[in-house]
Every structure is written in structure tokens, then in C-alpha cells.
Amino acid sequence: MEQFIAFGVVGLSTAAIYAIIGSGLVLTYTTTGVFNFAHGAAGMVSAFVYWQMTIGWGWPVPLALAAVLLVFAPLFGVLFAKALAPTQGLGDAEKLVMTVALLSGLIVLARWVWNPNEGRTLPRFFAEQKPIDLGPVTITWHQALTMIVAVAVAVGLRILLFRTRTGAEMRATVDDRALVGLTGADPRRANRIAWILGIELAAIGGILIAPMVALDAAQLSLLIVSAYTAAIFGRLRNLPMVFVGAIVVGLLESYLTGYLPQNDYLPGLRLAAPALLLFLALLVFPHGRLRGRDRKLSPVPLPTVNGSIAFAVVIVVAGLMLATMLTESDLITYGAMFAWGVIALSYVPLLGFAGQISLCQLSLAGIGAIAYGHLGPNGEWWALFAAMGIAGLVGIVIAVPALRLSGVYMALATAAFAVILDRWIFTLPSFEVGGATIKLFDQGSVSIVGPDLFGWKIETTAGVTVFAAVCLALAGLAVAALRRSKYGRRLIALRDSEAAYATLGGNLLVARVSVFALSAAIAGLGGALYGMQVQAVAPEQFNLVAGLPIFLIVTIAGLGAVGAGMFTGAVFAGPLNVIPVLWPGLSNLAQVLPALGGVAFGGGVLKEGAIAAMRKDWIATFRDRLVAPVLVLVVLGLWGLRLIDAIDGWAFTGGAVLAAIGARVWHGYRTRPEPDPSVVPVEWMGVRQPWKSEDKEVLDRAVTTGS
């Protein structure tokens, strides 16, 4: 019994921290309508700053706490408010990308500033004081402090929201932002205060929990999963229920630690328990209609048949060029762009066409890699289709329980699923089900070989690169055909309005399950291709954090653009790998680039995506019947020179870039409008043509308007 009470005390102290963090999350969401996936990362950065001040610089604890909680956290909250203000009124995916970008960027930034290879610990508060003896159990002063702070936060929020004018403004902003403005209140001020308080609570929670866990950027950021669960208990708006949910999560974690049997199958369950509980809570608790239904949606481009075929040919030719110009080691790094492209392409039908948010596509790719590795140890061709089928079935497993979810709730469910796979399922040893042995990573890695296509064995990295390029080209053609089909139009109607889609006779069940299965199958194909490229895969390559940059780059490219797959693969395997090679000191900057791009996208810099902007700038050049063939001949000539070693790879790359720029300049020169000799500039009237009486009026207008 004493042990049971002791674990209960530990659980309650942890629950107090989850309640503090979850309260800040709910406060910002209900007031601003933005679900902050970077909430935990804000607490993580605050914990690192507190460590730097106390341990790194030797500041007294009271001074460090004052600096973090009274200066750093409020400024951080204002930064969040400014960064996320442009997302008001955007679609769920576009709104989500900003907070995911901040999450990814803050993790990379923390690893950049504080070397993750150096161990760091924070002492508990009042660690030198004797624990409080309560008879059957003792409580440390740190545990007592967490509970006291949680109670103080609960009381303080109650007083703020129901006893002050500011609280009334914040609650009114939740109900009707426009009406609040008509009453003379400032909804932007309420939003700003909510962000400051929310980040303040995240900072408090981060500082309190950091001494109890490893001071690791990703681990501290993902502790927010437990706070997500507490927030879902409160349906993202009920603060008392957030505290109830936090108690459930904290006690569950503590008792699993104390009473879970010790074997090879269950340790991961304790780590995944908060995510599993989050997934179940999302399914059990009713959710009202999400805010912001009158959102702005990005248009979905309609690819032409000729354009799709031409783009597919370009992808295959790019694969051939890489395979013939790069060394074996370089191909493993840069040739993976086509596999990453297939994984990224899986977002297009799911998120771009149907508007269904998923953060577990890389985890589904891991399932495809596992399935192909075990079913095709000798490269059996059918194993590739089997891997796609198995990944598709897992997609259905996600879709069916989550049919009643959408928007933020769907994002949370898929993120929870990714964490469950990463922390538990992927760590399992082999096991038997119905007499059949099931192997995943088997607590190690999975070796993967190239396919055997009816006797033609693809064994070299160059061959795998070309094969992956062909697969990406075919998958792109299939997705483009889907966009032009009746099914594709139905998916876009589903994205625009689920209610209208159902009213017009559409079957929501069939549409959502089928698009999840299709997307998962494409991701599974990409995972298998990636495994062939790198020859062996491990669980950490397919976790939630590793998949965030892919989500960001796809969104930056343009969610509905079929070319988003190739764009993402090229960026993910190209500049992000080239920059550290050329400038080793900028390796951390390369890792933060996707996050910076996501912030720029969320801020409205790329309103329609990078591909739409590139298409607008370059499509006329590529359609020029003189310029385009010359450009192709120049690039092919450079390729030929590279094959005979007349030039190196950098010369080829530089020459191709210069040729493209020259082609655009040439096209602009060819298509420039010819000057009209009958039109004389104002300043030349009376010189190039005789002065007329009506010219005085034209001259006066030009002087007045400056034009």
C-alpha cells in the first residue's frame, strides 16, 4: 500500500506540471483559435535558458527565475503572437504549418545553441531540504512545489477570467471576435495577453519538469503529448477538466512505471501511454465543430496530360543524370531525393485534395520499409506491392476510428499514432500472432535490397536511384490523373465543405477511408524505396520529429501541386545536404531552413506555394519553342561532357543553372513588346513631334500625378 501511495504522489506531482502546461495550451487556443503545436517547445527553450543562467553562468536561482518568467517568457509570448497573427482565417493545414514550423525550428535551434552530445541536468528545487514526512509516504519539496504552483495557476486563471475586465474580453473573444470589437474592446490585445500567459505557463512547466527528465530538446518538446491529452479531456476549452485529465495522465504514467511487468514487450508501452491515451481520448470525447470554418483555401491546380508526361520524363532523366554522374557514396545521400519525393507525394491526395491532415506519413513509410524488407529479403518484386498494401491497411486502421475527427483533432490523432509507433511498436521484438511470426525492427535494423524485376536484379545504388525516379514519375502521373478524375473532384469537394459534400450525396466514409489508404500506400512505397537506397533502416529514421520537415516543405511547395513530391525530395536531399558539405559551419542553419520556410509561408510570403510562384515565372520560358529546345540541348551537352570527365559535377551544376538563367533572359528579350512609334513620352513633346494644344492638358496631368 505504501508503494501504491508513493507512486500516486509521483503521479500527482507530474500531473500538476501537465495541468500547468495544458492550461496554457487551452488558454491560447480558446482565445486565438490557433492550436500551438510548439507550446512544449516554448517550455523546452525556457528550461534551457534557465539552465544556462543557473548552471552555465552561475546566476542565483531567484534572479534566473525572474529573468526567465518576467522577461524572457513574456517576450517569447509576444513573438509567438506576432508570428501567428497572419494565420487568422487561414485553412487548418496552413494554420498548422506555422506552429509545426516553430516546433521544428525551436528543436533545431536548441540543439544548435546547446550541444546535444553534452549531458545537462538541472537540480530540483529545495533539493537540500529534508523531504516532508507524511507517515506512509514522503514528499520532496520539489513535488510539493509543483502541486502548489498548479493550485495557484488554477486559482489565478479563475480570478483572471471571471473577475477582471481583461478576462471578460478574452472570454468574449472566444465567442465572437467581431462583436467584441464593436463594444470598444480590443480583441488583438486579448490575443496578445493570451499568448503571453500561455507561453508563461509553458515556461513554468518546462522549468519544473526539466529536473525530473533528461534535458533533451526533442524529449522535452514531446512531453507536450501528455499535456495534449489533458487538454483534450477539457475539449480544448474547459480548464477544470484539463486538470482532471492531467491527473489521469500523471497517475497512469506513474503506476505503469511501478507495476508494468518487466519484459521486452512492455517498456515501450509506458513511454507511449500518453500518446495512446490521447488517441483514445480523441475518439471518446465529443468535439464541437472546429472554429474557422469560413477559412481561406488555396486553389488546387489542374495538371494537363502533356504537362504531367513532360514532368515525368524530366524526373526520369534527372534520375539517369544522377546515376551516371555521382559516386556510390554520393548516390546514397543525394539519390534518396526520389524516395523522399514519393513519401512527400503521399501528402498531395490526402492533404492537398481532401484536406485531411496527417502527421504520421513518415511512420507509414517506415511500415512500408519494414514490410518490404521482411517479405522481400531477396528483392522479390511482389513484396513492393505487398508493402504498399500493408501500409494502406494501416492507413485504414487510422482512418476508420478517426472518421469523426477533422482539422486539429485529426492532426493530434495522427501525431499520437506516430508517437505510439516510434516509442512502442517499432521497438518490439519479434512476436507471434495466430502461429505467424511478426517481425518489425526486432530491436535493431532491417536490411533492404533492390528489387528483382523478373530476373533483372537491381543491385547497384545507381540502379536503385533510376528505379526510384521511375516510381516517382509513375506515382506522379497517377496522382495527376486522380486530380483530373471524378474521384479527384469529389475529394476537393470534401475539402471545401464536408457538410455540403454529404448533402449532395457524397459518402464521407468511403471518401476518407479510401484517400487515407491511397496516401498510406504511396508513403509505404516511398519507405521501401528509401530502404533500398540506404540499404538498412532503423526506427529513429521514421519518428514524428523526423517527419516534420517533410510536412513543412510539402506545404511550402503547395499542398495541391503534384510537383510537390519532386520539389520536397530535391530540397530535402539537395540543399539540406549540400550546405553542410560546402560550409560545415552552417550545418545547423541548413537544418533550420525548413522551419524558416514554414514561418515564411504561414506569414503569407508564399500565398499559393513555391511551385505556383515558380510556374508563374518559368512556364513561359519552357513553352518557348526556340528557347526550350536550346536549353535542353545545352543541358544534355553538359551531361555528355560530364560523362567523359571533361568537366566535374560542380561545373555541370553551375553550367545548368547559368543555362536556365540565360534561357529566361533570352525568352524575355524575345517576347519584349516593341515600342509604339506613335507614342511620344511627355518630356519629348514638342521635340519629337510638333506641339499641339491638347498636349498642354497631358503635360499638366503628368506634372500633377508624377506619371
C-alpha positions in Angstrom: 0.0 0.0 0.0 2.8 2.4 0.8 4.3 1.7 -2.6 1.0 2.5 -4.2 0.7 5.8 -2.4 4.3 6.7 -3.2 3.7 6.1 -6.9 0.5 8.1 -6.6 2.4 11.1 -5.1 4.9 10.9 -8.0 2.0 10.8 -10.5 0.2 13.8 -8.9 3.4 15.9 -9.0 3.8 15.1 -12.7 0.1 15.7 -13.2 0.5 19.2 -11.7 3.1 20.1 -14.4 0.9 18.7 -17.2 -2.0 20.7 -15.8 0.0 23.9 -15.9 1.2 23.3 -19.5 -2.2 22.1 -20.6 -3.9 25.2 -19.1 -1.6 27.5 -21.2 -2.4 25.5 -24.3 -6.2 25.7 -23.8 -6.0 29.4 -22.9 -4.2 30.3 -26.2 -6.4 28.0 -28.3 -9.8 29.2 -27.0 -8.8 32.9 -27.2 -6.9 32.9 -30.6 -8.3 29.8 -32.4 -4.7 28.6 -33.1 -3.6 25.3 -31.7 0.0 25.7 -30.7 2.0 22.6 -31.5 5.1 24.5 -30.4 3.7 25.0 -26.9 6.0 22.3 -25.5 9.0 23.6 -27.4 8.5 27.0 -25.8 8.7 25.4 -22.4 11.8 23.4 -23.6 13.6 26.6 -24.7 12.7 28.3 -21.4 14.1 25.3 -19.5 17.4 25.6 -21.4 17.6 29.3 -20.8 17.0 28.7 -17.1 19.8 26.1 -17.2 22.1 28.5 -19.0 21.6 31.2 -16.4 21.8 29.0 -13.3 24.4 26.3 -14.2 26.1 27.9 -17.2 26.5 31.4 -15.9 26.1 30.7 -12.1 23.2 33.2 -11.5 21.3 32.9 -8.3 18.1 30.8 -8.7 15.7 33.7 -7.8 17.4 36.0 -10.3 17.3 33.4 -13.0 13.7 32.6 -12.4 12.8 36.3 -12.5 14.7 36.8 -15.8 13.0 33.8 -17.4 9.5 34.2 -16.2 9.3 38.0 -16.1 11.4 38.9 -19.1 12.2 36.0 -21.5 8.8 34.2 -21.4 6.7 37.4 -21.9 8.9 38.5 -24.8 8.7 35.0 -26.2 4.9 35.2 -26.0 4.8 38.5 -27.9 7.0 36.9 -30.5 4.5 34.0 -30.9 1.6 36.5 -31.1 3.3 38.4 -33.9 4.4 35.3 -35.8 1.0 33.6 -35.6 -1.2 36.7 -36.2 -1.2 36.3 -40.0 -2.7 32.8 -39.7 -6.1 34.1 -38.6 -8.6 33.0 -41.2 -6.4 30.5 -43.0 -7.2 26.9 -43.5 -6.4 24.3 -40.9 -3.3 23.0 -42.7 -1.9 26.4 -43.4 -2.6 27.4 -39.8 -1.0 24.2 -38.5 2.2 24.6 -40.6 3.2 27.8 -38.7 3.1 26.1 -35.3 4.8 22.9 -36.6 7.5 25.1 -38.2 8.0 26.8 -34.8 8.2 23.4 -33.1 10.7 22.0 -35.6 12.7 25.2 -35.6 12.9 25.6 -31.9 14.1 22.0 -31.5 16.9 22.6 -34.1 17.7 26.0 -32.5 18.1 24.4 -29.1 20.4 21.7 -30.4 22.4 24.4 -32.2 22.9 26.5 -29.1 23.2 23.7 -26.6 25.2 20.7 -27.9 23.0 17.6 -27.6 26.1 15.4 -27.1 26.9 17.2 -23.8 24.9 15.9 -20.8 23.0 18.5 -18.8 20.9 18.2 -15.7 19.0 20.7 -13.5 18.8 20.3 -9.7 15.4 20.0 -8.2 14.1 22.9 -6.2 15.0 22.8 -2.5 16.9 19.5 -3.1 19.0 20.1 0.0 15.9 20.3 2.2 14.7 17.2 4.1 11.6 15.6 2.5 8.2 16.1 4.1 7.2 13.1 6.1 3.5 12.3 5.8 3.5 8.9 7.6 3.3 6.2 4.9 4.9 8.4 2.3 7.4 11.2 2.0 7.1 14.1 -0.5 10.1 16.1 -1.7 9.9 19.8 -1.7 10.1 19.9 -5.5 7.0 17.7 -5.7 5.2 19.8 -3.2 6.2 22.9 -5.1 4.7 21.6 -8.4 1.4 20.9 -6.7 1.3 24.3 -5.0 2.1 26.1 -8.3 -0.6 24.1 -10.1 -3.2 25.1 -7.5 -2.0 28.7 -7.7 -2.3 28.7 -11.5 -5.9 27.3 -11.3 -6.9 29.9 -8.8 -5.2 32.7 -10.7 -6.8 31.8 -14.0 -10.2 31.6 -12.4 -9.8 35.1 -11.0 -8.4 36.5 -14.2 -11.1 35.0 -16.5 -14.1 35.7 -14.3 -13.2 38.7 -12.0 -11.3 41.0 -14.3 -12.2 43.1 -17.4 -9.3 41.5 -19.3 -10.7 38.1 -18.6 -14.1 39.1 -19.8 -12.5 40.4 -23.0 -10.7 37.1 -23.5 -13.8 35.0 -23.0 -15.8 37.3 -25.2 -13.2 37.0 -27.9 -13.8 33.2 -27.9 -17.5 33.7 -28.6 -17.4 36.4 -31.3 -14.3 38.3 -32.2 -16.1 40.8 -34.5 -18.7 41.7 -31.9 -16.0 42.3 -29.2 -14.5 44.9 -31.5 -17.9 46.7 -31.8 -18.1 47.0 -28.0 -14.9 49.0 -27.8 -12.7 46.2 -26.6 -9.6 45.2 -28.5 -9.5 41.5 -29.5 -5.9 41.8 -30.6 -4.9 42.9 -27.1 -6.8 39.9 -25.7 -4.9 37.6 -28.1 -1.6 39.1 -27.1 -2.3 38.7 -23.4 -3.4 35.1 -24.0 -0.1 34.3 -25.8 1.9 35.9 -23.1 0.1 33.9 -20.4 0.2 30.7 -22.4 3.9 30.9 -23.0 4.5 31.9 -19.4 2.7 28.7 -18.2 4.7 26.6 -20.7 7.9 28.1 -19.3 6.8 27.4 -15.7 6.0 23.8 -16.7 9.3 23.4 -18.6 11.4 24.6 -15.6 9.5 22.4 -13.2 9.7 19.2 -15.3 13.3 19.6 -16.6 14.9 18.4 -13.3 12.8 15.2 -13.5 13.8 14.2 -17.0 16.8 14.4 -19.4 17.5 17.9 -20.6 17.0 17.0 -24.3 15.3 19.3 -26.8 13.2 16.7 -28.6 12.2 14.8 -25.4 11.2 17.9 -23.6 9.2 19.2 -26.6 7.3 15.9 -27.0 6.4 15.8 -23.3 3.6 18.1 -24.5 1.9 15.0 -25.7 0.8 14.4 -22.1 -0.4 18.0 -21.9 -2.3 17.5 -25.2 -4.1 14.6 -23.6 -5.1 16.7 -20.6 -6.3 19.5 -22.9 -8.5 17.0 -24.9 -10.1 15.9 -21.6 -11.2 19.5 -21.4 -12.2 19.5 -25.1 -9.8 22.4 -25.6 -12.0 24.8 -23.6 -12.8 23.5 -20.1 -9.9 24.3 -17.7 -11.2 22.3 -14.7 -11.4 19.2 -16.9 -7.9 19.9 -18.1 -6.7 19.4 -14.5 -8.8 16.2 -14.3 -7.2 14.9 -17.5 -3.7 15.8 -16.2 -4.3 13.8 -13.0 -5.4 10.8 -15.1 -2.3 11.0 -17.3 0.1 11.6 -14.5 -1.2 8.7 -12.4 -1.3 6.4 -15.4 2.3 7.1 -16.2 3.4 6.6 -12.6 1.6 3.4 -12.0 2.7 1.9 -15.3 6.3 2.7 -14.2 5.8 0.9 -10.9 3.6 -2.0 -11.8 4.2 -2.8 -15.5 5.8 -6.3 -15.8 9.4 -6.3 -16.9 9.8 -7.9 -20.3 10.9 -7.0 -23.8 7.3 -6.1 -25.0 6.0 -3.6 -22.4 8.7 -1.0 -21.6 7.8 1.0 -24.7 4.1 0.9 -23.7 4.9 3.1 -20.7 6.6 5.7 -22.9 3.8 5.5 -25.5 1.0 5.5 -22.8 0.3 9.3 -23.0 0.0 9.2 -26.8 -2.2 6.1 -26.6 -4.4 7.8 -24.1 -4.5 10.9 -26.3 -5.7 8.8 -29.3 -8.4 7.2 -27.2 -9.5 10.5 -25.7 -9.9 12.0 -29.1 -12.2 9.1 -30.1 -14.2 9.0 -26.9 -14.8 12.7 -26.0 -17.3 14.6 -28.2 -15.9 17.5 -30.1 -17.8 20.5 -31.3 -17.4 22.0 -34.8 -14.0 23.4 -35.1 -13.6 27.2 -35.4 -12.7 29.0 -38.6 -14.9 27.1 -41.0 -15.1 30.2 -43.2 -11.4 29.8 -43.9 -9.4 30.7 -47.0 -8.5 27.7 -49.0 -5.6 27.6 -51.5 -6.7 26.7 -55.1 -5.8 23.2 -56.3 -4.1 23.3 -59.7 -5.3 21.1 -62.5 -2.4 19.4 -64.3 -2.6 18.9 -68.0 -1.9 15.5 -69.6 1.0 16.8 -71.7 2.5 18.7 -68.7 2.3 15.6 -66.5 4.0 13.5 -69.0 6.7 16.1 -69.6 7.3 16.4 -65.9 7.5 12.6 -65.5 10.2 12.5 -68.3 12.2 15.2 -66.5 12.1 13.2 -63.3 13.4 10.0 -65.0 16.1 12.0 -66.9 17.2 13.6 -63.6 17.5 10.1 -62.1 19.6 9.0 -65.1 21.9 12.0 -64.7 22.4 11.5 -61.0 23.1 7.7 -61.5 25.7 8.4 -64.1 27.5 11.4 -62.6 27.6 10.7 -58.8 29.8 8.3 -56.9 28.3 5.4 -54.9 28.5 7.2 -51.6 27.0 10.4 -53.0 24.2 8.5 -54.6 23.2 7.1 -51.1 22.8 10.7 -49.9 21.5 12.6 -52.9 19.8 9.8 -54.8 17.4 9.4 -51.9 15.6 12.5 -53.2 13.3 10.4 -55.3 12.3 8.2 -52.3 11.7 11.3 -50.2 9.7 12.6 -53.2 7.4 9.6 -53.1 6.8 10.0 -49.4 6.1 13.7 -49.8 3.8 12.9 -52.7 1.6 11.0 -50.3 0.5 14.3 -48.8 -0.9 15.6 -52.1 -4.1 13.5 -52.4 -4.6 13.4 -48.6 -3.9 16.9 -47.5 -3.9 18.8 -50.8 -7.0 17.3 -52.4 -9.1 16.0 -49.5 -7.9 18.4 -46.8 -7.3 15.6 -44.3 -4.3 16.5 -42.0 -1.8 13.8 -41.2 1.5 14.0 -39.3 2.3 10.3 -39.5 3.2 9.8 -43.2 6.9 9.1 -42.4 5.8 6.5 -39.8 3.7 4.9 -42.6 6.8 5.0 -44.8 8.6 3.1 -42.0 5.9 0.4 -42.1 6.4 0.1 -45.9 10.1 -0.3 -45.4 9.7 -3.0 -42.8 7.2 -4.9 -44.8 9.3 -4.9 -48.0 12.5 -5.8 -46.0 10.9 -8.9 -44.4 8.7 -10.0 -47.3 11.3 -9.5 -50.0 14.7 -10.4 -48.5 15.9 -11.3 -52.0 14.2 -8.4 -53.7 11.0 -10.2 -54.7 9.1 -7.8 -57.0 5.7 -8.6 -55.4 7.0 -7.6 -52.0 6.9 -4.0 -53.1 3.2 -4.2 -53.9 2.6 -6.1 -50.6 4.4 -3.3 -48.7 2.1 -0.8 -50.3 -0.9 -2.9 -49.4 0.1 -3.3 -45.8 0.8 0.4 -45.4 -2.6 1.1 -47.0 -4.3 -1.3 -44.5 -2.6 0.6 -41.6 -3.9 3.8 -43.2 -7.4 2.4 -43.0 -6.8 1.4 -39.3 -6.0 5.1 -38.7 -8.9 6.4 -40.8 -11.8 4.3 -39.5 -11.6 5.2 -35.8 -10.8 8.8 -36.7 -13.7 9.3 -39.1 -15.4 11.8 -36.7 -12.2 13.9 -36.4 -11.0 16.7 -38.6 -8.6 19.6 -38.6 -6.6 20.0 -35.4 -8.1 16.8 -33.9 -7.0 14.8 -36.9 -3.6 16.3 -36.6 -3.4 15.3 -33.0 -4.6 11.8 -33.6 -2.1 11.1 -36.4 0.7 12.7 -34.3 -0.3 10.4 -31.4 -0.2 7.4 -33.8 3.3 8.3 -34.9 4.5 8.6 -31.3 2.9 5.2 -30.5 4.7 3.6 -33.4 8.0 5.3 -32.6 8.1 4.7 -28.8 6.4 1.2 -28.6 5.5 -0.7 -31.8 8.8 -0.1 -33.6 10.8 -1.2 -30.5 9.1 -4.6 -30.1 11.0 -7.8 -30.7 9.5 -10.4 -33.0 6.2 -12.0 -31.8 3.7 -14.5 -32.9 0.0 -13.9 -33.9 -2.0 -17.0 -34.8 1.1 -19.1 -35.4 2.6 -16.5 -37.7 5.8 -14.7 -36.7 5.7 -10.9 -36.9 8.9 -9.0 -37.2 9.3 -5.3 -37.2 12.8 -3.8 -36.5 13.3 -6.6 -34.0 15.1 -4.2 -31.7 17.7 -3.5 -34.3 17.6 -2.5 -38.0 16.2 -4.1 -41.2 18.4 -4.7 -44.2 16.8 -4.0 -47.6 18.0 -4.9 -51.1 17.0 -3.7 -54.5 14.1 -5.4 -56.4 14.4 -8.4 -58.7 12.2 -7.5 -61.7 11.5 -10.8 -63.4 15.2 -11.9 -63.4 16.6 -8.4 -63.7 18.3 -7.8 -60.4 18.8 -4.1 -59.4 21.7 -4.4 -57.1 23.7 -1.1 -57.5 22.9 2.2 -55.9 22.8 3.8 -59.4 20.2 1.2 -60.5 18.1 1.8 -57.4 18.2 5.6 -58.0 16.9 5.2 -61.5 14.2 2.8 -60.3 13.1 5.2 -57.6 13.0 8.0 -60.2 10.7 5.9 -62.4 8.5 5.1 -59.4 8.2 8.7 -58.5 7.4 9.6 -62.1 4.7 6.9 -62.3 3.2 7.9 -58.9 3.1 11.5 -60.1 1.3 10.5 -63.3 -1.2 8.5 -61.2 -1.9 11.4 -58.8 -2.2 13.8 -61.7 -4.7 11.5 -63.3 -6.6 11.2 -60.0 -6.8 15.1 -59.8 -8.4 15.1 -63.3 -10.8 12.3 -62.5 -14.3 12.4 -60.9 -12.9 10.9 -57.7 -10.4 13.8 -57.5 -13.1 16.4 -57.9 -15.0 14.6 -55.1 -12.0 14.8 -52.8 -11.7 18.6 -53.5 -15.4 19.0 -52.7 -14.8 17.1 -49.5 -12.0 19.5 -48.6 -14.2 22.6 -49.4 -17.1 21.5 -47.2 -17.8 18.1 -45.7 -21.3 19.1 -44.9 -22.0 20.2 -48.5 -20.3 17.0 -49.8 -22.6 14.8 -47.6 -25.7 16.9 -48.5 -25.1 16.4 -52.2 -24.9 12.6 -51.7 -21.2 12.0 -51.1 -20.2 9.1 -48.9 -17.9 10.5 -46.2 -16.9 7.1 -45.0 -15.8 5.8 -48.4 -14.0 9.1 -49.4 -12.0 9.5 -46.2 -11.1 5.8 -45.8 -10.1 5.5 -49.5 -7.9 8.6 -49.6 -6.2 7.6 -46.3 -5.5 4.1 -47.8 -4.2 5.6 -51.0 -2.0 8.1 -49.3 -0.6 5.4 -46.9 0.2 3.1 -49.8 2.2 5.8 -51.6 4.0 6.5 -48.3 4.7 2.8 -47.9 6.2 2.7 -51.4 8.4 5.7 -50.6 9.6 4.0 -47.4 10.5 0.8 -49.3 12.4 2.9 -51.9 14.3 4.8 -49.2 15.3 1.5 -47.6 16.7 0.2 -50.9 18.7 3.5 -51.3 20.3 3.4 -47.8 20.3 -0.4 -47.6 19.3 -0.6 -43.9 16.8 1.3 -41.8 16.3 1.8 -38.1 13.3 3.1 -36.0 14.7 6.6 -35.3 14.6 7.3 -39.1 10.8 7.3 -39.0 9.8 9.1 -35.9 7.5 12.1 -35.5 10.2 14.8 -35.3 12.0 13.5 -38.4 8.8 13.7 -40.4 8.0 17.4 -39.5 10.5 18.9 -42.1 8.8 16.9 -44.9 5.4 18.2 -43.9 6.8 21.7 -43.9 8.5 21.5 -47.3 5.4 19.9 -48.9 3.3 22.8 -47.5 5.7 25.4 -48.7 5.8 23.7 -52.2 2.0 23.8 -52.4 -0.3 21.2 -51.0 -2.3 20.5 -54.1 0.6 20.6 -56.6 1.7 17.2 -58.0 5.2 18.6 -58.3 5.4 19.0 -54.5 6.8 15.5 -54.3 9.8 16.2 -56.5 10.2 19.6 -55.0 10.4 18.2 -51.5 12.7 15.4 -52.4 15.1 17.8 -54.2 15.1 20.3 -51.2 15.3 17.5 -48.6 18.2 15.6 -50.2 19.8 18.6 -52.1 20.4 21.9 -50.3 20.0 20.4 -46.8 22.9 18.1 -47.6 25.0 20.3 -49.9 25.2 23.3 -47.4 26.9 21.3 -44.6 29.4 19.8 -47.2 30.3 23.2 -48.6 30.1 25.2 -45.4 30.4 22.8 -42.4 29.8 25.8 -40.0 26.3 26.2 -41.4 25.1 22.7 -40.9 22.7 23.8 -38.1 21.4 26.6 -40.3 20.6 24.0 -43.0 18.5 22.0 -40.6 16.5 25.1 -39.5 15.8 26.2 -43.1 12.5 24.1 -43.4 11.2 25.8 -40.3 12.1 29.2 -41.6 10.3 28.4 -44.8 7.3 27.3 -42.9 7.2 30.5 -40.9 7.5 32.5 -44.1 4.7 30.5 -45.7 2.5 31.0 -42.6 3.3 34.7 -42.7 1.9 35.0 -46.2 5.2 35.3 -48.1 4.2 32.4 -50.4 0.5 32.6 -50.5 0.0 29.9 -53.2 3.1 27.8 -52.6 6.6 27.8 -54.2 5.6 25.7 -57.2 2.9 28.1 -58.2 5.4 31.0 -58.0 8.0 29.1 -60.0 5.4 28.1 -62.5 4.3 31.7 -63.0 8.0 32.8 -63.5 9.2 29.9 -65.7 6.3 28.3 -67.6 6.5 30.8 -70.5 10.2 30.1 -70.9 9.7 26.3 -71.0 6.9 26.8 -73.6 9.1 28.9 -75.9 9.6 26.7 -79.0 13.0 28.1 -79.6 14.4 28.7 -76.2 13.3 25.4 -74.6 14.9 23.1 -77.1 18.2 25.0 -76.9 18.1 24.8 -73.1 17.6 21.0 -73.4 20.5 20.7 -75.8 22.8 22.7 -73.6 22.0 20.6 -70.5 22.4 17.4 -72.5 25.7 18.7 -73.8 26.9 19.4 -70.3 25.8 15.9 -69.3 27.9 14.4 -72.1 30.9 16.5 -71.1 30.5 15.2 -67.5 30.3 11.6 -68.7 33.6 11.8 -70.5 35.1 13.6 -67.5 35.7 16.8 -69.4 34.0 18.7 -66.5 33.3 17.9 -62.9 30.0 17.8 -61.1 30.2 21.3 -59.8 30.9 22.6 -63.4 27.8 20.7 -64.6 25.6 22.1 -61.9 26.9 25.7 -62.4 26.6 25.4 -66.2 23.0 24.1 -65.9 22.0 26.9 -63.6 23.6 29.5 -65.9 21.9 27.9 -68.9 18.5 28.2 -67.2 19.0 31.8 -66.2 20.2 32.6 -69.7 17.2 30.9 -71.2 14.9 33.0 -69.2 16.7 36.2 -70.1 16.6 35.2 -73.8 12.9 34.5 -73.6 12.3 37.9 -72.0 14.3 39.6 -74.8 12.4 37.6 -77.5 9.0 38.5 -76.1 9.5 42.1 -75.0 6.9 44.4 -76.5 8.0 46.6 -79.4 7.8 50.3 -78.7 5.0 52.1 -80.5 6.5 54.9 -82.5 3.2 56.9 -82.3 3.5 57.2 -78.5 5.8 60.0 -77.5 6.9 60.4 -73.9 5.7 63.6 -72.2 9.2 65.1 -71.8 9.8 64.8 -75.6 6.5 66.5 -76.7 7.4 69.5 -78.9 10.8 67.9 -79.8 10.0 64.6 -81.5 6.6 65.8 -82.7 5.1 69.3 -83.2 3.4 70.8 -80.1 -0.4 70.6 -80.1 -2.9 72.5 -78.0 -4.2 69.3 -76.3 -0.6 68.4 -75.3 -0.8 71.1 -72.5 -3.5 69.1 -70.7 -1.5 65.9 -70.9 1.6 67.7 -69.6 -0.3 69.3 -66.7 -1.7 65.9 -65.7 1.7 64.3 -65.8 3.2 67.0 -63.6 0.3 66.7 -61.1 0.3 62.9 -60.9 4.0 62.3 -61.4 3.4 59.9 -64.2 
